Amino acid sequence: MAPVPVIDYVVIHELAHVFVKKHNKAFWDKLRAMMPDYQQKIRWLEVYGHTLVI
């Protein structure tokens, strides 16, 4: 459905919530530490996310 790097982003996004519950600066800093190019994956989801079907 989605490229593996985008799936990795979703998994890492959820794992970051283990450390930081809210989408605050600390959360995004943690996510960036685990996946420096996470913003590219967010852009892919913004463009193509509506095409994903479960």
ZIPEZI-V20132 format. One record per pair of residues at least 24 apart in sequence whose C-alpha atoms are under 10 Angstrom apart, sorted by the first residue. I is the first residue (numbers start at 1). J is the second residue. Records with the same first field share a line. If there is no record, write none. Layout:
I = J ; J
This chain:
1 = 49 ; 51 ; 52 ; 53 ; 54
2 = 44 ; 45 ; 48 ; 49 ; 51 ; 52 ; 53
3 = 41 ; 44
5 = 37 ; 38 ; 40 ; 41
6 = 38 ; 40 ; 41 ; 42 ; 43 ; 44 ; 45
7 = 41
8 = 35 ; 38 ; 41
9 = 34 ; 35 ; 37 ; 38 ; 39 ; 40 ; 41 ; 42
10 = 38 ; 41 ; 42 ; 45
12 = 38
13 = 38
